[in-house]
Amino acid sequence: AIDYVDDIGLDRIHAHEAALVAATRERLGQINSVRLFGPADAAGIVSFAVEGVHPHDVATILDEGSVAIRA
């Protein structure tokens, strides 16, 4: 695993992760019922709530679409 990570490079991994977080926050931010929490540059974490929907329901719906989250 260390060789795999070394081959890719930590800088490239960090840049990819940051791009994913930025894209996710941008798209979620376009949904009126979604409230984002935390700093925009949180390392690999996007915290959010959907207004009027229980977090476990959000997790179940996303899981059905093959998106893994923690509720």
PDB file of N, H, CA, C and O in Angstrom:
ATOM      1  N   ALA A   1       0.825  -1.191   0.000  1.00  0.00           N
ATOM      2  CA  ALA A   1       0.000   0.000   0.000  1.00  0.00           C
ATOM      3  C   ALA A   1       0.873   1.261   0.000  1.00  0.00           C
ATOM      4  O   ALA A   1       0.550   2.256  -0.648  1.00  0.00           O
ATOM      5  N   ILE A   2       1.974   1.196   0.734  1.00  0.00           N
ATOM      6  H   ILE A   2       2.236   0.387   1.261  1.00  0.00           H
ATOM      7  CA  ILE A   2       2.860   2.362   0.785  1.00  0.00           C
ATOM      8  C   ILE A   2       3.462   2.635  -0.584  1.00  0.00           C
ATOM      9  O   ILE A   2       3.563   3.788  -1.002  1.00  0.00           O
ATOM     10  N   ASP A   3       3.862   1.581  -1.280  1.00  0.00           N
ATOM     11  H   ASP A   3       3.780   0.644  -0.940  1.00  0.00           H
ATOM     12  CA  ASP A   3       4.408   1.761  -2.630  1.00  0.00           C
ATOM     13  C   ASP A   3       3.365   2.362  -3.561  1.00  0.00           C
ATOM     14  O   ASP A   3       3.690   3.218  -4.384  1.00  0.00           O
ATOM     15  N   TYR A   4       2.116   1.926  -3.439  1.00  0.00           N
ATOM     16  H   TYR A   4       1.852   1.231  -2.770  1.00  0.00           H
ATOM     17  CA  TYR A   4       1.026   2.447  -4.272  1.00  0.00           C
ATOM     18  C   TYR A   4       0.861   3.948  -4.042  1.00  0.00           C
ATOM     19  O   TYR A   4       0.788   4.729  -4.991  1.00  0.00           O
ATOM     20  N   VAL A   5       0.804   4.337  -2.775  1.00  0.00           N
ATOM     21  H   VAL A   5       0.863   3.703  -2.004  1.00  0.00           H
ATOM     22  CA  VAL A   5       0.649   5.754  -2.438  1.00  0.00           C
ATOM     23  C   VAL A   5       1.866   6.547  -2.894  1.00  0.00           C
ATOM     24  O   VAL A   5       1.730   7.650  -3.423  1.00  0.00           O
ATOM     25  N   ASP A   6       3.043   5.993  -2.692  1.00  0.00           N
ATOM     26  H   ASP A   6       3.153   5.097  -2.263  1.00  0.00           H
ATOM     27  CA  ASP A   6       4.266   6.674  -3.133  1.00  0.00           C
ATOM     28  C   ASP A   6       4.285   6.865  -4.642  1.00  0.00           C
ATOM     29  O   ASP A   6       4.732   7.902  -5.133  1.00  0.00           O
ATOM     30  N   ASP A   7       3.800   5.865  -5.385  1.00  0.00           N
ATOM     31  H   ASP A   7       3.437   5.023  -4.986  1.00  0.00           H
ATOM     32  CA  ASP A   7       3.770   5.970  -6.849  1.00  0.00           C
ATOM     33  C   ASP A   7       2.849   7.102  -7.305  1.00  0.00           C
ATOM     34  O   ASP A   7       3.162   7.820  -8.254  1.00  0.00           O
ATOM     35  N   ILE A   8       1.732   7.253  -6.635  1.00  0.00           N
ATOM     36  H   ILE A   8       1.478   6.669  -5.864  1.00  0.00           H
ATOM     37  CA  ILE A   8       0.798   8.327  -6.998  1.00  0.00           C
ATOM     38  C   ILE A   8       1.337   9.665  -6.524  1.00  0.00           C
ATOM     39  O   ILE A   8       1.336  10.647  -7.266  1.00  0.00           O
ATOM     40  N   GLY A   9       1.794   9.693  -5.288  1.00  0.00           N
ATOM     41  H   GLY A   9       1.795   8.895  -4.686  1.00  0.00           H
ATOM     42  CA  GLY A   9       2.315  10.924  -4.695  1.00  0.00           C
ATOM     43  C   GLY A   9       1.291  11.589  -3.802  1.00  0.00           C
ATOM     44  O   GLY A   9       0.138  11.776  -4.190  1.00  0.00           O
ATOM     45  N   LEU A  10       1.723  11.945  -2.601  1.00  0.00           N
ATOM     46  H   LEU A  10       2.660  11.793  -2.287  1.00  0.00           H
ATOM     47  CA  LEU A  10       0.811  12.558  -1.638  1.00  0.00           C
ATOM     48  C   LEU A  10       0.245  13.884  -2.130  1.00  0.00           C
ATOM     49  O   LEU A  10      -0.907  14.209  -1.844  1.00  0.00           O
ATOM     50  N   ASP A  11       1.038  14.646  -2.861  1.00  0.00           N
ATOM     51  H   ASP A  11       1.974  14.382  -3.093  1.00  0.00           H
ATOM     52  CA  ASP A  11       0.547  15.930  -3.381  1.00  0.00           C
ATOM     53  C   ASP A  11      -0.602  15.723  -4.357  1.00  0.00           C
ATOM     54  O   ASP A  11      -1.591  16.457  -4.316  1.00  0.00           O
ATOM     55  N   ARG A  12      -0.481  14.728  -5.235  1.00  0.00           N
ATOM     56  H   ARG A  12       0.322  14.133  -5.268  1.00  0.00           H
ATOM     57  CA  ARG A  12      -1.555  14.449  -6.194  1.00  0.00           C
ATOM     58  C   ARG A  12      -2.794  13.927  -5.494  1.00  0.00           C
ATOM     59  O   ARG A  12      -3.913  14.278  -5.866  1.00  0.00           O
ATOM     60  N   ILE A  13      -2.602  13.083  -4.478  1.00  0.00           N
ATOM     61  H   ILE A  13      -1.692  12.798  -4.176  1.00  0.00           H
ATOM     62  CA  ILE A  13      -3.739  12.560  -3.724  1.00  0.00           C
ATOM     63  C   ILE A  13      -4.462  13.702  -3.013  1.00  0.00           C
ATOM     64  O   ILE A  13      -5.690  13.777  -3.043  1.00  0.00           O
ATOM     65  N   HIS A  14      -3.706  14.584  -2.378  1.00  0.00           N
ATOM     66  H   HIS A  14      -2.708  14.523  -2.353  1.00  0.00           H
ATOM     67  CA  HIS A  14      -4.311  15.727  -1.686  1.00  0.00           C
ATOM     68  C   HIS A  14      -5.052  16.636  -2.670  1.00  0.00           C
ATOM     69  O   HIS A  14      -6.159  17.090  -2.378  1.00  0.00           O
ATOM     70  N   ALA A  15      -4.463  16.899  -3.810  1.00  0.00           N
ATOM     71  H   ALA A  15      -3.565  16.531  -4.048  1.00  0.00           H
ATOM     72  CA  ALA A  15      -5.102  17.768  -4.809  1.00  0.00           C
ATOM     73  C   ALA A  15      -6.411  17.154  -5.303  1.00  0.00           C
ATOM     74  O   ALA A  15      -7.406  17.857  -5.482  1.00  0.00           O
ATOM     75  N   HIS A  16      -6.403  15.846  -5.521  1.00  0.00           N
ATOM     76  H   HIS A  16      -5.595  15.275  -5.376  1.00  0.00           H
ATOM     77  CA  HIS A  16      -7.618  15.166  -5.989  1.00  0.00           C
ATOM     78  C   HIS A  16      -8.698  15.225  -4.912  1.00  0.00           C
ATOM     79  O   HIS A  16      -9.860  15.506  -5.207  1.00  0.00           O
ATOM     80  N   GLU A  17      -8.317  14.962  -3.677  1.00  0.00           N
ATOM     81  H   GLU A  17      -7.373  14.734  -3.437  1.00  0.00           H
ATOM     82  CA  GLU A  17      -9.259  15.016  -2.562  1.00  0.00           C
ATOM     83  C   GLU A  17      -9.843  16.415  -2.413  1.00  0.00           C
ATOM     84  O   GLU A  17     -11.050  16.563  -2.218  1.00  0.00           O
ATOM     85  N   ALA A  18      -9.009  17.436  -2.502  1.00  0.00           N
ATOM     86  H   ALA A  18      -8.029  17.316  -2.660  1.00  0.00           H
ATOM     87  CA  ALA A  18      -9.477  18.817  -2.392  1.00  0.00           C
ATOM     88  C   ALA A  18     -10.437  19.167  -3.523  1.00  0.00           C
ATOM     89  O   ALA A  18     -11.423  19.872  -3.305  1.00  0.00           O
ATOM     90  N   ALA A  19     -10.159  18.684  -4.719  1.00  0.00           N
ATOM     91  H   ALA A  19      -9.359  18.111  -4.896  1.00  0.00           H
ATOM     92  CA  ALA A  19     -11.045  18.937  -5.861  1.00  0.00           C
ATOM     93  C   ALA A  19     -12.400  18.256  -5.657  1.00  0.00           C
ATOM     94  O   ALA A  19     -13.440  18.830  -5.980  1.00  0.00           O
ATOM     95  N   LEU A  20     -12.387  17.037  -5.122  1.00  0.00           N
ATOM     96  H   LEU A  20     -11.543  16.571  -4.860  1.00  0.00           H
ATOM     97  CA  LEU A  20     -13.643  16.330  -4.850  1.00  0.00           C
ATOM     98  C   LEU A  20     -14.480  17.059  -3.801  1.00  0.00           C
ATOM     99  O   LEU A  20     -15.694  17.197  -3.951  1.00  0.00           O
ATOM    100  N   VAL A  21     -13.819  17.527  -2.733  1.00  0.00           N
ATOM    101  H   VAL A  21     -12.833  17.416  -2.611  1.00  0.00           H
ATOM    102  CA  VAL A  21     -14.530  18.270  -1.686  1.00  0.00           C
ATOM    103  C   VAL A  21     -15.114  19.559  -2.262  1.00  0.00           C
ATOM    104  O   VAL A  21     -16.270  19.886  -1.993  1.00  0.00           O
ATOM    105  N   ALA A  22     -14.340  20.283  -3.039  1.00  0.00           N
ATOM    106  H   ALA A  22     -13.401  20.017  -3.258  1.00  0.00           H
ATOM    107  CA  ALA A  22     -14.814  21.545  -3.620  1.00  0.00           C
ATOM    108  C   ALA A  22     -15.999  21.310  -4.549  1.00  0.00           C
ATOM    109  O   ALA A  22     -16.982  22.047  -4.492  1.00  0.00           O
ATOM    110  N   ALA A  23     -15.918  20.301  -5.395  1.00  0.00           N
ATOM    111  H   ALA A  23     -15.119  19.702  -5.441  1.00  0.00           H
ATOM    112  CA  ALA A  23     -17.017  20.005  -6.326  1.00  0.00           C
ATOM    113  C   ALA A  23     -18.272  19.567  -5.573  1.00  0.00           C
ATOM    114  O   ALA A  23     -19.385  19.956  -5.927  1.00  0.00           O
ATOM    115  N   THR A  24     -18.084  18.761  -4.541  1.00  0.00           N
ATOM    116  H   THR A  24     -17.180  18.445  -4.254  1.00  0.00           H
ATOM    117  CA  THR A  24     -19.228  18.295  -3.759  1.00  0.00           C
ATOM    118  C   THR A  24     -19.902  19.454  -3.043  1.00  0.00           C
ATOM    119  O   THR A  24     -21.128  19.564  -3.059  1.00  0.00           O
ATOM    120  N   ARG A  25     -19.111  20.324  -2.414  1.00  0.00           N
ATOM    121  H   ARG A  25     -18.115  20.235  -2.402  1.00  0.00           H
ATOM    122  CA  ARG A  25     -19.683  21.477  -1.721  1.00  0.00           C
ATOM    123  C   ARG A  25     -20.386  22.424  -2.698  1.00  0.00           C
ATOM    124  O   ARG A  25     -21.440  22.981  -2.388  1.00  0.00           O
ATOM    125  N   GLU A  26     -19.795  22.597  -3.869  1.00  0.00           N
ATOM    126  H   GLU A  26     -18.939  22.145  -4.120  1.00  0.00           H
ATOM    127  CA  GLU A  26     -20.423  23.479  -4.862  1.00  0.00           C
ATOM    128  C   GLU A  26     -21.782  22.937  -5.285  1.00  0.00           C
ATOM    129  O   GLU A  26     -22.766  23.676  -5.322  1.00  0.00           O
ATOM    130  N   ARG A  27     -21.836  21.649  -5.602  1.00  0.00           N
ATOM    131  H   ARG A  27     -21.037  21.049  -5.572  1.00  0.00           H
ATOM    132  CA  ARG A  27     -23.093  21.052  -6.062  1.00  0.00           C
ATOM    133  C   ARG A  27     -24.140  21.017  -4.950  1.00  0.00           C
ATOM    134  O   ARG A  27     -25.305  21.338  -5.184  1.00  0.00           O
ATOM    135  N   LEU A  28     -23.730  20.627  -3.743  1.00  0.00           N
ATOM    136  H   LEU A  28     -22.784  20.366  -3.553  1.00  0.00           H
ATOM    137  CA  LEU A  28     -24.685  20.598  -2.635  1.00  0.00           C
ATOM    138  C   LEU A  28     -25.162  22.007  -2.295  1.00  0.00           C
ATOM    139  O   LEU A  28     -26.317  22.198  -1.913  1.00  0.00           O
ATOM    140  N   GLY A  29     -24.288  22.981  -2.430  1.00  0.00           N
ATOM    141  H   GLY A  29     -23.351  22.826  -2.741  1.00  0.00           H
ATOM    142  CA  GLY A  29     -24.645  24.365  -2.150  1.00  0.00           C
ATOM    143  C   GLY A  29     -25.695  24.931  -3.089  1.00  0.00           C
ATOM    144  O   GLY A  29     -26.312  25.953  -2.787  1.00  0.00           O
ATOM    145  N   GLN A  30     -25.902  24.284  -4.215  1.00  0.00           N
ATOM    146  H   GLN A  30     -25.401  23.454  -4.461  1.00  0.00           H
ATOM    147  CA  GLN A  30     -26.912  24.726  -5.177  1.00  0.00           C
ATOM    148  C   GLN A  30     -28.304  24.224  -4.820  1.00  0.00           C
ATOM    149  O   GLN A  30     -29.288  24.636  -5.435  1.00  0.00           O
ATOM    150  N   ILE A  31     -28.394  23.338  -3.833  1.00  0.00           N
ATOM    151  H   ILE A  31     -27.595  23.003  -3.335  1.00  0.00           H
ATOM    152  CA  ILE A  31     -29.679  22.782  -3.417  1.00  0.00           C
ATOM    153  C   ILE A  31     -30.179  23.590  -2.224  1.00  0.00           C
ATOM    154  O   ILE A  31     -29.530  23.627  -1.178  1.00  0.00           O
ATOM    155  N   ASN A  32     -31.320  24.229  -2.380  1.00  0.00           N
ATOM    156  H   ASN A  32     -31.847  24.200  -3.230  1.00  0.00           H
ATOM    157  CA  ASN A  32     -31.832  25.142  -1.352  1.00  0.00           C
ATOM    158  C   ASN A  32     -32.045  24.475  -0.002  1.00  0.00           C
ATOM    159  O   ASN A  32     -31.861  25.119   1.030  1.00  0.00           O
ATOM    160  N   SER A  33     -32.425  23.211   0.020  1.00  0.00           N
ATOM    161  H   SER A  33     -32.575  22.688  -0.819  1.00  0.00           H
ATOM    162  CA  SER A  33     -32.745  22.546   1.284  1.00  0.00           C
ATOM    163  C   SER A  33     -31.519  21.945   1.975  1.00  0.00           C
ATOM    164  O   SER A  33     -31.645  21.331   3.034  1.00  0.00           O
ATOM    165  N   VAL A  34     -30.345  22.118   1.385  1.00  0.00           N
ATOM    166  H   VAL A  34     -30.243  22.616   0.525  1.00  0.00           H
ATOM    167  CA  VAL A  34     -29.123  21.566   1.978  1.00  0.00           C
ATOM    168  C   VAL A  34     -28.347  22.673   2.688  1.00  0.00           C
ATOM    169  O   VAL A  34     -28.109  23.746   2.133  1.00  0.00           O
ATOM    170  N   ARG A  35     -27.962  22.382   3.924  1.00  0.00           N
ATOM    171  H   ARG A  35     -28.155  21.511   4.375  1.00  0.00           H
ATOM    172  CA  ARG A  35     -27.151  23.312   4.714  1.00  0.00           C
ATOM    173  C   ARG A  35     -25.779  22.685   4.912  1.00  0.00           C
ATOM    174  O   ARG A  35     -25.672  21.570   5.423  1.00  0.00           O
ATOM    175  N   LEU A  36     -24.734  23.392   4.512  1.00  0.00           N
ATOM    176  H   LEU A  36     -24.820  24.297   4.097  1.00  0.00           H
ATOM    177  CA  LEU A  36     -23.360  22.909   4.646  1.00  0.00           C
ATOM    178  C   LEU A  36     -22.765  23.397   5.959  1.00  0.00           C
ATOM    179  O   LEU A  36     -23.064  24.502   6.413  1.00  0.00           O
ATOM    180  N   PHE A  37     -21.921  22.567   6.566  1.00  0.00           N
ATOM    181  H   PHE A  37     -21.679  21.670   6.198  1.00  0.00           H
ATOM    182  CA  PHE A  37     -21.249  22.904   7.815  1.00  0.00           C
ATOM    183  C   PHE A  37     -19.744  22.816   7.626  1.00  0.00           C
ATOM    184  O   PHE A  37     -19.254  22.151   6.713  1.00  0.00           O
ATOM    185  N   GLY A  38     -19.030  23.490   8.491  1.00  0.00           N
ATOM    186  H   GLY A  38     -19.428  24.030   9.232  1.00  0.00           H
ATOM    187  CA  GLY A  38     -17.576  23.375   8.518  1.00  0.00           C
ATOM    188  C   GLY A  38     -16.881  24.185   7.450  1.00  0.00           C
ATOM    189  O   GLY A  38     -17.518  24.813   6.605  1.00  0.00           O
ATOM    190  N   PRO A  39     -15.549  24.158   7.506  1.00  0.00           N
ATOM    191  CA  PRO A  39     -14.761  24.935   6.545  1.00  0.00           C
ATOM    192  C   PRO A  39     -14.816  24.324   5.147  1.00  0.00           C
ATOM    193  O   PRO A  39     -14.957  23.112   4.990  1.00  0.00           O
ATOM    194  N   ALA A  40     -14.703  25.170   4.155  1.00  0.00           N
ATOM    195  H   ALA A  40     -14.588  26.155   4.283  1.00  0.00           H
ATOM    196  CA  ALA A  40     -14.764  24.715   2.766  1.00  0.00           C
ATOM    197  C   ALA A  40     -13.590  23.833   2.395  1.00  0.00           C
ATOM    198  O   ALA A  40     -13.673  23.059   1.442  1.00  0.00           O
ATOM    199  N   ASP A  41     -12.503  23.939   3.131  1.00  0.00           N
ATOM    200  H   ASP A  41     -12.436  24.568   3.905  1.00  0.00           H
ATOM    201  CA  ASP A  41     -11.318  23.155   2.783  1.00  0.00           C
ATOM    202  C   ASP A  41     -11.078  21.990   3.749  1.00  0.00           C
ATOM    203  O   ASP A  41      -9.942  21.548   3.921  1.00  0.00           O
ATOM    204  N   ALA A  42     -12.142  21.498   4.372  1.00  0.00           N
ATOM    205  H   ALA A  42     -13.064  21.857   4.232  1.00  0.00           H
ATOM    206  CA  ALA A  42     -11.999  20.358   5.285  1.00  0.00           C
ATOM    207  C   ALA A  42     -11.445  19.163   4.512  1.00  0.00           C
ATOM    208  O   ALA A  42     -11.909  18.852   3.414  1.00  0.00           O
ATOM    209  N   ALA A  43     -10.481  18.518   5.079  1.00  0.00           N
ATOM    210  H   ALA A  43     -10.105  18.770   5.970  1.00  0.00           H
ATOM    211  CA  ALA A  43      -9.770  17.429   4.397  1.00  0.00           C
ATOM    212  C   ALA A  43     -10.659  16.201   4.192  1.00  0.00           C
ATOM    213  O   ALA A  43     -10.804  15.367   5.086  1.00  0.00           O
ATOM    214  N   GLY A  44     -11.239  16.108   3.024  1.00  0.00           N
ATOM    215  H   GLY A  44     -11.121  16.785   2.298  1.00  0.00           H
ATOM    216  CA  GLY A  44     -11.997  14.919   2.654  1.00  0.00           C
ATOM    217  C   GLY A  44     -13.342  14.786   3.329  1.00  0.00           C
ATOM    218  O   GLY A  44     -13.973  13.733   3.236  1.00  0.00           O
ATOM    219  N   ILE A  45     -13.798  15.819   4.004  1.00  0.00           N
ATOM    220  H   ILE A  45     -13.285  16.675   4.079  1.00  0.00           H
ATOM    221  CA  ILE A  45     -15.054  15.738   4.743  1.00  0.00           C
ATOM    222  C   ILE A  45     -15.999  16.824   4.256  1.00  0.00           C
ATOM    223  O   ILE A  45     -15.623  17.989   4.127  1.00  0.00           O
ATOM    224  N   VAL A  46     -17.233  16.417   3.988  1.00  0.00           N
ATOM    225  H   VAL A  46     -17.538  15.470   4.092  1.00  0.00           H
ATOM    226  CA  VAL A  46     -18.280  17.369   3.642  1.00  0.00           C
ATOM    227  C   VAL A  46     -19.440  17.091   4.586  1.00  0.00           C
ATOM    228  O   VAL A  46     -20.120  16.073   4.463  1.00  0.00           O
ATOM    229  N   SER A  47     -19.663  17.999   5.525  1.00  0.00           N
ATOM    230  H   SER A  47     -19.110  18.827   5.624  1.00  0.00           H
ATOM    231  CA  SER A  47     -20.755  17.846   6.484  1.00  0.00           C
ATOM    232  C   SER A  47     -21.937  18.674   6.010  1.00  0.00           C
ATOM    233  O   SER A  47     -21.796  19.835   5.625  1.00  0.00           O
ATOM    234  N   PHE A  48     -23.117  18.041   6.047  1.00  0.00           N
ATOM    235  H   PHE A  48     -23.232  17.098   6.359  1.00  0.00           H
ATOM    236  CA  PHE A  48     -24.308  18.731   5.570  1.00  0.00           C
ATOM    237  C   PHE A  48     -25.555  18.156   6.228  1.00  0.00           C
ATOM    238  O   PHE A  48     -25.527  17.070   6.806  1.00  0.00           O
ATOM    239  N   ALA A  49     -26.638  18.899   6.129  1.00  0.00           N
ATOM    240  H   ALA A  49     -26.660  19.781   5.659  1.00  0.00           H
ATOM    241  CA  ALA A  49     -27.950  18.451   6.582  1.00  0.00           C
ATOM    242  C   ALA A  49     -28.954  18.804   5.500  1.00  0.00           C
ATOM    243  O   ALA A  49     -28.808  19.805   4.799  1.00  0.00           O
ATOM    244  N   VAL A  50     -29.968  17.971   5.376  1.00  0.00           N
ATOM    245  H   VAL A  50     -30.087  17.158   5.946  1.00  0.00           H
ATOM    246  CA  VAL A  50     -31.057  18.241   4.440  1.00  0.00           C
ATOM    247  C   VAL A  50     -32.256  18.656   5.286  1.00  0.00           C
ATOM    248  O   VAL A  50     -32.737  17.897   6.127  1.00  0.00           O
ATOM    249  N   GLU A  51     -32.720  19.865   5.047  1.00  0.00           N
ATOM    250  H   GLU A  51     -32.329  20.482   4.364  1.00  0.00           H
ATOM    251  CA  GLU A  51     -33.811  20.437   5.824  1.00  0.00           C
ATOM    252  C   GLU A  51     -35.038  19.529   5.790  1.00  0.00           C
ATOM    253  O   GLU A  51     -35.510  19.141   4.721  1.00  0.00           O
ATOM    254  N   GLY A  52     -35.543  19.199   6.969  1.00  0.00           N
ATOM    255  H   GLY A  52     -35.160  19.514   7.837  1.00  0.00           H
ATOM    256  CA  GLY A  52     -36.773  18.419   7.060  1.00  0.00           C
ATOM    257  C   GLY A  52     -36.599  16.929   6.846  1.00  0.00           C
ATOM    258  O   GLY A  52     -37.588  16.197   6.802  1.00  0.00           O
ATOM    259  N   VAL A  53     -35.361  16.459   6.711  1.00  0.00           N
ATOM    260  H   VAL A  53     -34.558  17.054   6.747  1.00  0.00           H
ATOM    261  CA  VAL A  53     -35.120  15.031   6.469  1.00  0.00           C
ATOM    262  C   VAL A  53     -34.169  14.514   7.551  1.00  0.00           C
ATOM    263  O   VAL A  53     -33.123  15.112   7.807  1.00  0.00           O
ATOM    264  N   HIS A  54     -34.541  13.407   8.175  1.00  0.00           N
ATOM    265  H   HIS A  54     -35.390  12.921   7.966  1.00  0.00           H
ATOM    266  CA  HIS A  54     -33.700  12.825   9.218  1.00  0.00           C
ATOM    267  C   HIS A  54     -32.397  12.319   8.601  1.00  0.00           C
ATOM    268  O   HIS A  54     -32.417  11.749   7.510  1.00  0.00           O
ATOM    269  N   PRO A  55     -31.269  12.517   9.278  1.00  0.00           N
ATOM    270  CA  PRO A  55     -29.975  12.088   8.734  1.00  0.00           C
ATOM    271  C   PRO A  55     -29.923  10.606   8.344  1.00  0.00           C
ATOM    272  O   PRO A  55     -29.284  10.248   7.354  1.00  0.00           O
ATOM    273  N   HIS A  56     -30.590   9.749   9.114  1.00  0.00           N
ATOM    274  H   HIS A  56     -31.109  10.040   9.918  1.00  0.00           H
ATOM    275  CA  HIS A  56     -30.584   8.326   8.761  1.00  0.00           C
ATOM    276  C   HIS A  56     -31.354   8.063   7.471  1.00  0.00           C
ATOM    277  O   HIS A  56     -31.010   7.154   6.716  1.00  0.00           O
ATOM    278  N   ASP A  57     -32.388   8.849   7.220  1.00  0.00           N
ATOM    279  H   ASP A  57     -32.667   9.588   7.834  1.00  0.00           H
ATOM    280  CA  ASP A  57     -33.116   8.719   5.956  1.00  0.00           C
ATOM    281  C   ASP A  57     -32.247   9.156   4.779  1.00  0.00           C
ATOM    282  O   ASP A  57     -32.252   8.524   3.722  1.00  0.00           O
ATOM    283  N   VAL A  58     -31.508  10.234   4.971  1.00  0.00           N
ATOM    284  H   VAL A  58     -31.504  10.747   5.829  1.00  0.00           H
ATOM    285  CA  VAL A  58     -30.571  10.688   3.930  1.00  0.00           C
ATOM    286  C   VAL A  58     -29.548   9.591   3.655  1.00  0.00           C
ATOM    287  O   VAL A  58     -29.257   9.281   2.500  1.00  0.00           O
ATOM    288  N   ALA A  59     -29.003   9.005   4.725  1.00  0.00           N
ATOM    289  H   ALA A  59     -29.240   9.257   5.664  1.00  0.00           H
ATOM    290  CA  ALA A  59     -28.002   7.951   4.576  1.00  0.00           C
ATOM    291  C   ALA A  59     -28.571   6.743   3.845  1.00  0.00           C
ATOM    292  O   ALA A  59     -27.896   6.156   3.000  1.00  0.00           O
ATOM    293  N   THR A  60     -29.803   6.368   4.161  1.00  0.00           N
ATOM    294  H   THR A  60     -30.351   6.845   4.847  1.00  0.00           H
ATOM    295  CA  THR A  60     -30.433   5.213   3.503  1.00  0.00           C
ATOM    296  C   THR A  60     -30.645   5.481   2.020  1.00  0.00           C
ATOM    297  O   THR A  60     -30.356   4.625   1.184  1.00  0.00           O
ATOM    298  N   ILE A  61     -31.145   6.658   1.696  1.00  0.00           N
ATOM    299  H   ILE A  61     -31.380   7.353   2.376  1.00  0.00           H
ATOM    300  CA  ILE A  61     -31.385   7.003   0.285  1.00  0.00           C
ATOM    301  C   ILE A  61     -30.066   7.031  -0.490  1.00  0.00           C
ATOM    302  O   ILE A  61     -29.987   6.498  -1.596  1.00  0.00           O
ATOM    303  N   LEU A  62     -29.037   7.646   0.083  1.00  0.00           N
ATOM    304  H   LEU A  62     -29.101   8.079   0.982  1.00  0.00           H
ATOM    305  CA  LEU A  62     -27.749   7.710  -0.609  1.00  0.00           C
ATOM    306  C   LEU A  62     -27.124   6.317  -0.728  1.00  0.00           C
ATOM    307  O   LEU A  62     -26.494   6.003  -1.739  1.00  0.00           O
ATOM    308  N   ASP A  63     -27.297   5.487   0.299  1.00  0.00           N
ATOM    309  H   ASP A  63     -27.808   5.742   1.119  1.00  0.00           H
ATOM    310  CA  ASP A  63     -26.770   4.121   0.250  1.00  0.00           C
ATOM    311  C   ASP A  63     -27.395   3.340  -0.913  1.00  0.00           C
ATOM    312  O   ASP A  63     -26.716   2.549  -1.567  1.00  0.00           O
ATOM    313  N   GLU A  64     -28.658   3.559  -1.160  1.00  0.00           N
ATOM    314  H   GLU A  64     -29.210   4.201  -0.629  1.00  0.00           H
ATOM    315  CA  GLU A  64     -29.328   2.886  -2.286  1.00  0.00           C
ATOM    316  C   GLU A  64     -28.733   3.319  -3.621  1.00  0.00           C
ATOM    317  O   GLU A  64     -28.858   2.601  -4.613  1.00  0.00           O
ATOM    318  N   GLY A  65     -28.089   4.483  -3.658  1.00  0.00           N
ATOM    319  H   GLY A  65     -27.988   5.066  -2.852  1.00  0.00           H
ATOM    320  CA  GLY A  65     -27.409   4.962  -4.858  1.00  0.00           C
ATOM    321  C   GLY A  65     -25.910   4.708  -4.821  1.00  0.00           C
ATOM    322  O   GLY A  65     -25.151   5.306  -5.584  1.00  0.00           O
ATOM    323  N   SER A  66     -25.490   3.819  -3.931  1.00  0.00           N
ATOM    324  H   SER A  66     -26.107   3.333  -3.311  1.00  0.00           H
ATOM    325  CA  SER A  66     -24.077   3.429  -3.786  1.00  0.00           C
ATOM    326  C   SER A  66     -23.180   4.561  -3.307  1.00  0.00           C
ATOM    327  O   SER A  66     -22.004   4.625  -3.664  1.00  0.00           O
ATOM    328  N   VAL A  67     -23.747   5.461  -2.488  1.00  0.00           N
ATOM    329  H   VAL A  67     -24.703   5.409  -2.197  1.00  0.00           H
ATOM    330  CA  VAL A  67     -22.968   6.535  -1.875  1.00  0.00           C
ATOM    331  C   VAL A  67     -22.902   6.229  -0.382  1.00  0.00           C
ATOM    332  O   VAL A  67     -23.931   6.164   0.289  1.00  0.00           O
ATOM    333  N   ALA A  68     -21.699   6.044   0.129  1.00  0.00           N
ATOM    334  H   ALA A  68     -20.862   6.097  -0.417  1.00  0.00           H
ATOM    335  CA  ALA A  68     -21.512   5.725   1.543  1.00  0.00           C
ATOM    336  C   ALA A  68     -21.265   6.995   2.339  1.00  0.00           C
ATOM    337  O   ALA A  68     -20.364   7.772   2.024  1.00  0.00           O
ATOM    338  N   ILE A  69     -22.075   7.202   3.376  1.00  0.00           N
ATOM    339  H   ILE A  69     -22.807   6.572   3.632  1.00  0.00           H
ATOM    340  CA  ILE A  69     -21.882   8.343   4.268  1.00  0.00           C
ATOM    341  C   ILE A  69     -22.091   7.875   5.699  1.00  0.00           C
ATOM    342  O   ILE A  69     -22.577   6.770   5.937  1.00  0.00           O
ATOM    343  N   ARG A  70     -21.723   8.716   6.637  1.00  0.00           N
ATOM    344  H   ARG A  70     -21.328   9.614   6.444  1.00  0.00           H
ATOM    345  CA  ARG A  70     -22.030   8.486   8.044  1.00  0.00           C
ATOM    346  C   ARG A  70     -23.127   9.432   8.444  1.00  0.00           C
ATOM    347  O   ARG A  70     -23.068  10.627   8.154  1.00  0.00           O
ATOM    348  N   ALA A  71     -24.128   8.903   9.109  1.00  0.00           N
ATOM    349  H   ALA A  71     -24.176   7.932   9.344  1.00  0.00           H
ATOM    350  CA  ALA A  71     -25.243   9.731   9.558  1.00  0.00           C
ATOM    351  C   ALA A  71     -25.109  10.050  11.032  1.00  0.00           C
ATOM    352  O   ALA A  71     -25.959  10.741  11.594  1.00  0.00           O
TER     353      ALA A  71
END
